[in-house]
Amino acid sequence: MDKKQRELDTLKKKIIRDNICPGLKAQATQLVFGDGSPDSNVVFIGEAPGKNEDLKGLPFVGAAGKFLDEMLETIGLKRTDVYITNIVKYRPPGNRDPLPEEKKAFLPYLRAQLEIIKPKLIVTLGRHSMNCFLPDLQISAIHGQPKRVTIASDKLKGGMKVVIMPLFHPAAALYNGQMRSTLIEDFSLIPSVIEKLSKQGKN
């Protein structure tokens, strides 16, 4: 097991130990921490687990997850090539939106997760995820447009510099043909963004 995976496992235990959002925890089956490669340059962040995720303990395994897998395939990637997580790590009851205080409680752990993985690109899925990093922007206006940001960090002096690419949530696109084609189109831009960032990293 590599160092990053060990650090992620420790962080997962810390969330449980710190008893984050006890109300959510009490009604959830389990913590849904993350899935994929800790060495990936790309991290996908959704908002919170749903019913299937809660049962399996993995993010994006329901209908929206299947659609995400299909889109990854269109750009030559598999789940095991990327890292997938959510802001909130317990399923909200009745699949309601995560509350502001729940997102706030989990945010330091999400940041710690990103500090361990050190991705070049963060793809946010849906407005809740986007608003954690780009609070003043509208997803309808900036979807598919990469934005450079600095994320506050306890470990890294001057913060963590990353590129955020906001996309619509796959669940929202499942039953909306227009949004679906927009999401597929935006998704097709990911490889060129990764390539550009990789070249910059070498300079």
Rosetta silent file (secondary structure, phi, psi, omega in degrees, C-alpha in Angstrom):
SEQUENCE: MDKKQRELDTLKKKIIRDNICPGLKAQATQLVFGDGSPDSNVVFIGEAPGKNEDLKGLPFVGAAGKFLDEMLETIGLKRTDVYITNIVKYRPPGNRDPLPEEKKAFLPYLRAQLEIIKPKLIVTLGRHSMNCFLPDLQISAIHGQPKRVTIASDKLKGGMKVVIMPLFHPAAALYNGQMRSTLIEDFSLIPSVIEKLSKQGKN
SCORE:     score description
SCORE:     0.000 S_00000001
   1 L     0.000  131.094 -176.378    0.000    0.000    0.000 S_00000001
   2 L   -79.575  167.202 -174.583    1.461    3.350   -0.953 S_00000001
   3 H   -57.068  -44.594 -178.344    2.014    6.273    1.408 S_00000001
   4 H   -60.664  -43.686 -179.252   -0.909    8.315    0.056 S_00000001
   5 H   -63.553  -39.675  178.155   -3.358    5.442    0.540 S_00000001
   6 H   -62.059  -42.173  179.488   -2.148    4.949    4.130 S_00000001
   7 H   -65.171  -38.735  178.370   -2.653    8.679    4.803 S_00000001
   8 H   -65.723  -41.017  178.703   -6.159    8.546    3.286 S_00000001
   9 H   -62.247  -38.856  178.376   -7.049    5.533    5.456 S_00000001
  10 H   -64.892  -42.477  179.600   -5.857    7.446    8.537 S_00000001
  11 H   -63.719  -40.726  178.819   -7.965   10.465    7.527 S_00000001
  12 H   -59.498  -45.227  179.379  -11.025    8.257    7.041 S_00000001
  13 H   -63.853  -35.628 -178.766  -10.611    6.882   10.579 S_00000001
  14 H   -64.415  -40.721  178.772  -10.183   10.441   11.893 S_00000001
  15 H   -59.444  -43.945 -179.433  -13.567   11.527   10.439 S_00000001
  16 H   -66.012  -44.406 -178.366  -15.240    8.614   12.241 S_00000001
  17 H   -64.755  -39.075 -178.802  -13.304    9.292   15.450 S_00000001
  18 L   -75.964   -5.357  176.734  -14.087   13.034   15.373 S_00000001
  19 L    53.210   53.725 -179.458  -17.803   12.178   15.085 S_00000001
  20 L   -71.228  134.855 -179.321  -18.479   14.674   12.285 S_00000001
  21 L    45.949   65.547 -176.387  -22.197   15.458   11.778 S_00000001
  22 H   -55.595  -32.154  178.685  -23.446   12.926   14.381 S_00000001
  23 H   -64.256  -43.039  177.394  -27.049   13.380   13.214 S_00000001
  24 H   -66.553  -44.770 -177.512  -26.150   12.379    9.657 S_00000001
  25 H   -58.325  -41.570 -175.386  -23.892    9.600   10.877 S_00000001
  26 H   -61.741  -33.300 -176.636  -26.655    8.099   13.048 S_00000001
  27 H  -100.761   -0.913  178.636  -29.027    7.565   10.124 S_00000001
  28 L   -92.470  156.144  176.843  -26.407    6.529    7.520 S_00000001
  29 L   -73.049  -43.066 -176.127  -25.252    2.962    6.944 S_00000001
  30 L  -163.839  168.936  175.564  -21.593    3.941    6.715 S_00000001
  31 L   -75.808  134.684  175.764  -19.085    6.630    5.834 S_00000001
  32 L  -109.701  101.041 -168.132  -18.546    7.038    2.066 S_00000001
  33 L   -88.845  -54.269 -177.933  -14.986    8.328    1.876 S_00000001
  34 L   172.120  170.633 -175.457  -13.677    8.053   -1.675 S_00000001
  35 E  -154.745  144.816  176.493  -12.680    5.684   -4.454 S_00000001
  36 E   117.824 -158.245 -174.762  -10.015    5.416   -7.136 S_00000001
  37 L   -94.365  122.351  177.469   -6.322    6.171   -7.444 S_00000001
  38 L   -68.777  -13.303 -179.405   -4.680    8.400   -4.796 S_00000001
  39 L   -95.532    6.642 -177.281   -1.960    9.081   -7.385 S_00000001
  40 L   -71.107  150.546  174.115   -4.365   10.546   -9.937 S_00000001
  41 L   -82.383  -10.977 -174.738   -3.942   14.065  -11.333 S_00000001
  42 E  -124.153  130.999  174.085   -7.733   14.424  -11.382 S_00000001
  43 E  -121.039  129.500  175.080  -10.223   14.396   -8.511 S_00000001
  44 E   -99.422  130.548 -178.724  -13.991   14.435   -9.089 S_00000001
  45 E  -124.048  118.641  175.245  -16.019   15.893   -6.221 S_00000001
  46 E   -96.999 -163.185 -175.919  -19.777   15.455   -5.874 S_00000001
  47 L   -98.301  -51.847 -178.830  -21.993   16.696   -3.070 S_00000001
  48 L  -161.252  157.048  178.815  -23.083   13.751   -0.877 S_00000001
  49 L   -67.667  151.786  172.757  -23.740    9.998   -1.116 S_00000001
  50 L  -104.656 -163.225 -175.124  -27.152    8.712   -2.185 S_00000001
  51 H   -60.808  -49.647 -177.950  -28.917    5.444   -1.336 S_00000001
  52 H   -64.527  -39.366 -179.414  -26.686    3.110   -3.395 S_00000001
  53 H   -64.568  -41.391 -179.847  -23.515    4.835   -2.204 S_00000001
  54 H   -61.589  -39.483 -178.488  -24.644    4.547    1.413 S_00000001
  55 H   -74.153  -39.540 -175.358  -25.207    0.800    1.014 S_00000001
  56 H   -92.040  -17.132 -179.719  -21.979    0.046   -0.870 S_00000001
  57 L    76.650   17.875  179.913  -19.706    2.545    0.859 S_00000001
  58 L  -129.238  145.292  179.809  -18.474    3.906   -2.475 S_00000001
  59 L   -77.772  148.858  172.733  -19.212    7.230   -4.202 S_00000001
  60 L    54.118   60.154  177.285  -21.126    7.426   -7.494 S_00000001
  61 L  -117.362    0.124  177.060  -22.313    3.814   -7.834 S_00000001
  62 L   -89.677 -152.379 -178.307  -25.988    4.464   -8.698 S_00000001
  63 H   -61.500  -41.807  179.607  -27.476    5.674  -11.993 S_00000001
  64 H   -65.433  -36.060  178.501  -25.468    8.934  -11.886 S_00000001
  65 H   -67.003  -38.097  178.359  -22.318    6.914  -11.205 S_00000001
  66 H   -63.271  -41.691  177.984  -22.986    4.655  -14.187 S_00000001
  67 H   -64.923  -40.136  177.165  -23.325    7.773  -16.361 S_00000001
  68 H   -61.320  -43.510  177.756  -20.072    9.132  -14.885 S_00000001
  69 H   -59.481  -42.772  179.769  -18.322    5.842  -15.750 S_00000001
  70 H   -62.722  -42.018 -179.990  -19.644    6.080  -19.331 S_00000001
  71 H   -67.528  -37.920  176.576  -18.372    9.647  -19.666 S_00000001
  72 H   -59.538  -41.345  179.605  -14.950    8.662  -18.285 S_00000001
  73 H   -59.888  -37.688 -177.990  -14.837    5.947  -20.932 S_00000001
  74 H   -65.617  -21.497  178.181  -15.459    8.520  -23.693 S_00000001
  75 L  -109.320   18.733  173.374  -12.228   10.301  -22.690 S_00000001
  76 L    75.910   25.975  179.371  -10.227    7.090  -22.307 S_00000001
  77 L  -123.057  156.598  174.207  -10.317    6.867  -18.503 S_00000001
  78 L  -119.165  166.630  177.675  -11.636    4.369  -15.964 S_00000001
  79 H   -54.521  -36.890 -176.380  -12.688    4.888  -12.347 S_00000001
  80 H   -71.341  -11.652  179.320   -9.397    3.361  -11.253 S_00000001
  81 H   -88.427  -18.767 -175.126   -7.486    6.116  -13.140 S_00000001
  82 L  -121.886  177.990  174.673   -9.117    8.988  -11.243 S_00000001
  83 E  -120.991  135.224 -176.546  -10.174    9.712   -7.664 S_00000001
  84 E  -125.100  132.114  177.463  -13.851   10.281   -6.805 S_00000001
  85 E  -150.282 -177.891  175.100  -15.269   11.673   -3.575 S_00000001
  86 E  -128.319  163.498  175.319  -18.005   13.939   -2.158 S_00000001
  87 L   -67.084  -59.522 -179.190  -17.936   16.987    0.098 S_00000001
  88 L   -88.284  133.440 -171.106  -20.259   15.399    2.670 S_00000001
  89 L  -100.831   -0.689  173.983  -19.337   11.791    3.458 S_00000001
  90 L  -118.433  148.321 -179.771  -22.639   10.550    4.948 S_00000001
  91 L   -70.415  125.122  173.255  -25.917   10.221    3.085 S_00000001
  92 L   -69.766  143.402 -177.605  -28.399   13.015    3.949 S_00000001
  93 H   -58.902  138.101  178.341  -31.828   11.551    4.815 S_00000001
  94 H    62.905   20.955 -179.520  -34.177   11.171    1.865 S_00000001
  95 H    57.556   28.623  176.672  -31.356   12.279   -0.469 S_00000001
  96 L   -67.943  164.876  176.032  -31.965   15.921    0.450 S_00000001
  97 L   -63.381  146.321  174.899  -29.313   18.510   -0.401 S_00000001
  98 L   -65.378  142.605 -179.262  -26.493   18.751    2.124 S_00000001
  99 L   -80.037  154.066 -179.897  -27.007   21.647    4.549 S_00000001
 100 H   -52.612  -40.990 -178.381  -24.498   24.542    4.703 S_00000001
 101 H   -70.476  -28.305  177.082  -23.357   23.482    8.196 S_00000001
 102 H   -70.252  -42.682  178.537  -22.825   19.879    7.016 S_00000001
 103 H   -63.502  -41.105 -179.509  -20.669   21.050    4.119 S_00000001
 104 H   -63.268  -40.219 -179.260  -18.757   23.343    6.475 S_00000001
 105 H   -65.159  -35.910 -176.852  -18.124   20.499    8.945 S_00000001
 106 H   -88.120  -16.995 -173.865  -16.707   18.228    6.241 S_00000001
 107 H   -56.444  -43.707  179.197  -14.720   20.863    4.332 S_00000001
 108 H   -59.666  -32.405 -179.209  -11.489   20.618    6.412 S_00000001
 109 H   -75.918  -35.035  175.322  -11.451   16.847    5.775 S_00000001
 110 H   -63.952  -43.184  178.112  -12.033   17.343    2.053 S_00000001
 111 H   -61.303  -42.948  179.450   -9.110   19.786    2.022 S_00000001
 112 H   -62.670  -38.933  177.367   -6.962   17.252    3.882 S_00000001
 113 H   -59.837  -45.474 -179.143   -7.970   14.600    1.315 S_00000001
 114 H   -68.609  -34.506  178.157   -6.865   16.925   -1.513 S_00000001
 115 H   -63.450  -34.110  179.598   -3.591   17.762    0.293 S_00000001
 116 H   -73.371  -46.234 -175.023   -2.759   14.050    0.332 S_00000001
 117 H   -74.941  -35.896 -177.797   -3.701   13.380   -3.317 S_00000001
 118 L    53.848   57.738  179.485   -2.315   16.683   -4.704 S_00000001
 119 L   -73.002  157.627  173.512   -4.359   16.683   -7.941 S_00000001
 120 L   -86.579  -31.580 -175.933   -3.633   19.105  -10.763 S_00000001
 121 E  -129.615  132.065  173.071   -7.317   19.290  -11.694 S_00000001
 122 E  -113.302  120.445  177.374  -10.444   19.194   -9.534 S_00000001
 123 E  -100.843  112.843  178.844  -13.673   18.534  -11.420 S_00000001
 124 E   -88.713  136.972 -178.592  -16.643   19.648   -9.323 S_00000001
 125 E  -111.318  103.831 -179.639  -19.931   17.888  -10.051 S_00000001
 126 L    96.071  164.621 -172.509  -22.925   20.099   -9.326 S_00000001
 127 H   -71.356  -32.611 -179.441  -23.349   23.521   -7.730 S_00000001
 128 H   -61.338  -44.998 -179.860  -22.832   22.428   -4.099 S_00000001
 129 H   -66.448  -45.548  179.908  -19.391   21.113   -4.908 S_00000001
 130 H   -59.474  -42.552 -175.604  -18.514   24.103   -7.090 S_00000001
 131 H   -64.860  -18.775  175.791  -19.635   26.578   -4.402 S_00000001
 132 H   -67.114  -29.405 -175.367  -17.074   25.174   -1.963 S_00000001
 133 H  -111.282  -30.666 -178.913  -14.313   26.495   -4.199 S_00000001
 134 L  -128.788   71.264 -169.847  -15.988   29.189   -6.291 S_00000001
 135 L   -64.741  -23.827 -173.060  -18.670   30.566   -3.952 S_00000001
 136 L   -99.072    7.878 -174.688  -19.592   33.659   -5.941 S_00000001
 137 L  -111.829  157.114  179.360  -20.122   32.082   -9.355 S_00000001
 138 L  -101.274  129.771 -178.020  -23.119   30.487  -11.089 S_00000001
 139 H   -61.287  -34.479 -178.985  -22.651   26.997  -12.540 S_00000001
 140 H   -64.217  -25.298 -178.319  -24.921   27.837  -15.504 S_00000001
 141 H   -89.859  -30.392 -171.544  -22.494   30.612  -16.469 S_00000001
 142 H  -120.482    8.546 -179.614  -19.124   28.904  -15.960 S_00000001
 143 L   -56.350  139.514  178.165  -19.641   25.153  -16.481 S_00000001
 144 L    78.868    2.739 -179.300  -16.798   23.609  -18.494 S_00000001
 145 L  -108.774  114.164 -179.046  -14.487   26.585  -17.883 S_00000001
 146 L   -66.059  137.652  179.251  -11.299   25.816  -15.929 S_00000001
 147 E  -127.763  131.920  175.935  -10.529   28.317  -13.134 S_00000001
 148 E   -82.237  130.316  177.415   -7.254   28.658  -11.230 S_00000001
 149 E  -137.790  162.561  172.166   -7.758   28.888   -7.478 S_00000001
 150 E  -116.012  121.707 -179.058   -5.744   28.671   -4.288 S_00000001
 151 E   -94.974  132.819  177.834   -7.282   26.474   -1.613 S_00000001
 152 L   -56.421  139.886 -176.517   -6.480   27.283    2.013 S_00000001
 153 L  -143.161  137.037  176.933   -4.144   24.664    3.437 S_00000001
 154 L   -78.466  -29.951 -174.151   -2.799   23.857    6.893 S_00000001
 155 L   -90.675  -37.574 -171.686    0.144   21.950    5.464 S_00000001
 156 L  -101.779  121.395 -179.407    1.156   23.951    2.405 S_00000001
 157 L   -64.529  133.021 -179.514    2.458   27.468    2.843 S_00000001
 158 L    80.887    3.894  176.526    0.592   29.870    0.575 S_00000001
 159 L    83.228  178.406 -177.643   -2.189   27.325    0.047 S_00000001
 160 E  -105.836  118.055 -178.210   -2.741   24.665   -2.591 S_00000001
 161 E   -89.568  121.820 -179.990   -2.865   25.923   -6.174 S_00000001
 162 E  -140.693  169.501  172.778   -5.205   23.906   -8.374 S_00000001
 163 E  -108.295  127.915  178.099   -7.454   24.256  -11.388 S_00000001
 164 E  -102.745  131.418  175.774  -11.183   23.803  -10.749 S_00000001
 165 E  -120.678  105.882 -177.481  -13.421   22.732  -13.616 S_00000001
 166 E   -80.154  130.952  175.420  -17.105   23.028  -12.702 S_00000001
 167 E  -126.838  158.230  173.016  -19.492   20.583  -14.381 S_00000001
 168 L   -65.779  156.413  179.407  -23.196   19.889  -13.959 S_00000001
 169 L   -75.620  134.929  179.813  -23.998   16.938  -11.703 S_00000001
 170 H   -55.172  -31.997  179.846  -24.538   13.680  -13.648 S_00000001
 171 H   -63.709  -37.864 -179.005  -27.784   13.087  -11.705 S_00000001
 172 H   -68.796  -27.476 -176.340  -29.224   16.368  -13.009 S_00000001
 173 H   -88.522  -10.699 -176.412  -28.349   15.371  -16.570 S_00000001
 174 L   -59.794  -39.784 -173.946  -29.912   11.893  -16.416 S_00000001
 175 L  -114.279   16.568 -178.986  -33.409   13.120  -17.257 S_00000001
 176 L  -130.941  100.865 -173.876  -32.556   16.325  -19.082 S_00000001
 177 H   -55.501  -40.996 -177.924  -31.396   15.749  -22.659 S_00000001
 178 H   -67.131  -44.321  179.400  -30.001   19.228  -23.149 S_00000001
 179 H   -66.639  -34.216  179.041  -28.022   19.169  -19.918 S_00000001
 180 H   -61.213  -48.070 -178.747  -26.808   15.676  -20.758 S_00000001
 181 H   -67.970  -33.271  176.058  -25.302   16.785  -24.076 S_00000001
 182 H   -63.649  -44.214 -178.419  -23.781   19.877  -22.365 S_00000001
 183 H   -64.615  -42.133  178.702  -22.189   17.653  -19.722 S_00000001
 184 H   -63.926  -40.678  178.657  -20.777   15.236  -22.316 S_00000001
 185 H   -62.966  -48.351  178.559  -19.409   18.197  -24.278 S_00000001
 186 H   -60.671  -40.602 -178.962  -17.806   19.735  -21.164 S_00000001
 187 H   -60.266  -36.391 -177.430  -16.403   16.344  -20.208 S_00000001
 188 L   -65.074  -15.193  179.909  -14.667   16.043  -23.583 S_00000001
 189 L   -83.038  -16.810 -174.049  -12.514   19.073  -22.645 S_00000001
 190 H   -55.978  -48.019 -177.932  -10.956   17.330  -19.612 S_00000001
 191 H   -57.568  -39.932 -178.434   -8.065   15.553  -21.475 S_00000001
 192 H   -69.209  -32.823  177.097   -6.830   18.794  -23.060 S_00000001
 193 H   -67.201  -44.226  178.916   -6.928   20.561  -19.668 S_00000001
 194 H   -60.762  -45.251 -178.932   -4.943   17.703  -18.066 S_00000001
 195 H   -59.505  -45.519  179.746   -2.433   17.766  -20.927 S_00000001
 196 H   -60.945  -44.396 -179.463   -1.951   21.521  -20.603 S_00000001
 197 H   -66.537  -36.233  178.979   -1.460   21.259  -16.828 S_00000001
 198 H   -65.776  -40.627  178.552    1.024   18.392  -17.219 S_00000001
 199 H   -64.969  -42.116  179.466    3.089   20.456  -19.671 S_00000001
 200 H   -63.209  -36.168 -179.245    3.056   23.438  -17.299 S_00000001
 201 H   -65.842  -27.331 -178.355    4.173   21.174  -14.479 S_00000001
 202 H   -84.195  -21.480 -177.355    7.244   20.143  -16.473 S_00000001
 203 L   -72.823    0.000    0.000    8.316   23.690  -17.321 S_00000001
